[in-house]
Amino acid sequence: MKQTEAILNYMNTYGRITPIDALRELGCFSLAARIHDLEQQGYTIPRRTVTQVGRKTGRKVRFTEYRKPNGLD
């Protein structure tokens, strides 16, 4: 299975994916590149920037959360 297919399946199951999800669950180091590939295939993937406080450092961290494309069921 291609990483793009695995990402679509993950988003269909969980509704969203973050870079850490992609790395831990799918072994994908470059989620943004795979999202770009999906967009080149015609998918419109909603995204939002999330800000949280890191557990180890206590500093703010930002990352992008990608949401399931509409019509992907």
Phi and psi in degrees as a GROMACS rama.xvg file:
@    title "Ramachandran Plot"
@    xaxis  label "Phi"
@    yaxis  label "Psi"
@TYPE xy
-70.8695  155.393  LYS-2
-61.817  -37.3471  GLN-3
-62.9683  -39.6362  THR-4
-65.9244  -40.742  GLU-5
-64.4342  -38.0182  ALA-6
-65.7024  -45.1011  ILE-7
-60.5744  -42.9805  LEU-8
-62.5443  -41.8772  ASN-9
-63.5262  -46.0695  TYR-10
-65.1292  -35.307  MET-11
-66.075  -37.3447  ASN-12
-76.7377  -46.2785  THR-13
-105.317  -11.0757  TYR-14
86.3932  -13.7846  GLY-15
-160.797  166.777  ARG-16
-150.927  143.04  ILE-17
-118.878  166.063  THR-18
-57.6667  -37.3499  PRO-19
-70.5105  -34.8323  ILE-20
-61.1653  -46.3824  ASP-21
-61.4796  -40.787  ALA-22
-69.4864  -50.3611  LEU-23
-68.1787  -44.2163  ARG-24
-90.7223  -31.6012  GLU-25
-118.634  -8.28075  LEU-26
70.4626  25.4984  GLY-27
-99.3148  114.221  CYS-28
-83.6068  -20.3961  PHE-29
-126.595  73.8337  SER-30
-61.3154  -42.8138  LEU-31
-58.5444  -37.9928  ALA-32
-67.553  -40.5739  ALA-33
-68.9436  -36.5128  ARG-34
-62.3792  -41.5492  ILE-35
-60.6857  -42.6281  HIS-36
-59.221  -43.3004  ASP-37
-63.9842  -39.4441  LEU-38
-66.7051  -33.5182  GLU-39
-66.3711  -25.2942  GLN-40
-83.797  -3.09563  GLN-41
108.659  -1.69662  GLY-42
-77.2473  142.276  TYR-43
-107.114  113.446  THR-44
-112.223  111.371  ILE-45
-65.9838  148.933  PRO-46
-144.455  158.71  ARG-47
-147.955  150.517  ARG-48
-90.6177  129.13  THR-49
-110.652  136.191  VAL-50
-117.049  126.915  THR-51
-136.527  165.825  GLN-52
-92.8711  126.853  VAL-53
-67.0099  139.653  GLY-54
-69.0076  -36.7461  ARG-55
-82.0461  -41.6061  LYS-56
-101.828  -21.1169  THR-57
77.1972  3.68681  GLY-58
-89.1337  156.938  ARG-59
-71.5603  136.746  LYS-60
-124.71  144.839  VAL-61
-121.875  142.813  ARG-62
-152.022  163.681  PHE-63
-98.7173  134.021  THR-64
-108.898  125.501  GLU-65
-100.079  134.157  TYR-66
-101.231  159.392  ARG-67
-61.2257  132.645  LYS-68
-63.3729  143.644  PRO-69
-61.0631  139.966  ASN-70
87.0303  -0.460374  GLY-71
-93.8246  95.5683  LEU-72
